[in-house]
Amino acid sequence: MKNVDIRFNTNFPTKSKFEWRVIIDGVETLVNNVRIDTPSYTSSTFIEGAGMKWHISTKANEVIIDHALTNNKIAIIK
């Protein structure tokens, strides 16, 4: 199972064209849309130098980053 955290990208829209940060087992990917097909819950993490961050979290068997949409990326979490 993959640990997945989703949070709003505070750099949008001034520094980034992506609204969401999807963190999969500690590796971040930026996307425009997120679809969650697994049970989810809220969580928080303290990040040194950045402070408290709040997430929608889930455990997933699979995360697909779909680039099919022009200039859009969607994370599909199953």
C-alpha positions as CSV (number, residue, x, y, z in Angstrom):
1,M,0.0,0.0,0.0
2,K,1.1,3.5,-0.8
3,N,0.8,6.4,1.7
4,V,-0.8,9.3,-0.1
5,D,-1.2,12.9,1.2
6,I,-3.0,15.6,-0.8
7,R,-2.8,19.3,0.0
8,F,-3.4,22.6,-1.8
9,N,-0.4,24.1,-3.6
10,T,0.0,27.6,-2.0
11,N,2.2,28.6,-5.0
12,F,-0.9,28.4,-7.3
13,P,-1.6,30.5,-9.4
14,T,1.3,32.9,-9.1
15,K,4.3,30.5,-9.2
16,S,2.7,27.3,-10.4
17,K,-0.1,26.2,-12.8
18,F,-0.9,23.2,-10.6
19,E,-3.5,23.4,-7.8
20,W,-2.6,20.3,-5.8
21,R,0.4,18.6,-4.3
22,V,0.1,14.8,-4.2
23,I,2.7,13.2,-2.0
24,I,3.1,9.5,-2.6
25,D,5.4,7.7,-0.1
26,G,7.2,11.1,0.5
27,V,7.6,12.0,-3.3
28,E,5.7,15.0,-4.4
29,T,3.9,15.4,-7.8
30,L,1.9,18.5,-8.8
31,V,-1.4,18.1,-10.5
32,N,-4.5,20.1,-11.5
33,N,-7.2,17.5,-10.3
34,V,-7.4,14.7,-7.9
35,R,-9.8,11.7,-7.9
36,I,-9.9,9.6,-4.7
37,D,-11.5,6.1,-5.0
38,T,-10.3,4.9,-1.6
39,P,-11.4,5.7,2.0
40,S,-9.8,9.0,3.1
41,Y,-9.2,11.0,6.3
42,T,-7.6,14.2,7.4
43,S,-4.1,14.4,8.8
44,S,-1.4,17.0,9.7
45,T,2.4,17.0,9.6
46,F,4.8,19.5,11.1
47,I,7.5,20.3,8.5
48,E,10.7,22.0,9.8
49,G,11.0,25.4,8.3
50,A,7.4,25.4,6.8
51,G,5.3,24.7,9.9
52,M,2.1,22.7,10.2
53,K,0.6,21.3,6.9
54,W,-2.9,19.7,6.7
55,H,-3.8,17.0,4.3
56,I,-6.4,14.7,2.9
57,S,-4.8,11.3,3.3
58,T,-5.4,7.8,2.1
59,K,-3.8,4.4,1.6
60,A,-3.7,3.3,-2.1
61,N,-2.9,0.2,-4.1
62,E,-2.3,2.4,-7.1
63,V,-1.8,6.0,-8.1
64,I,-2.1,7.0,-11.7
65,I,-0.8,10.4,-12.9
66,D,-2.8,11.0,-16.2
67,H,-1.3,13.5,-18.6
68,A,-4.1,13.0,-21.2
69,L,-5.6,16.5,-20.8
70,T,-3.7,19.3,-22.5
71,N,-1.8,21.3,-19.9
72,N,-3.6,19.3,-17.1
73,K,-2.6,16.4,-14.9
74,I,-4.9,14.3,-12.8
75,A,-4.0,12.0,-10.0
76,I,-6.3,8.9,-9.9
77,I,-6.0,7.2,-6.5
78,K,-7.3,3.6,-6.3
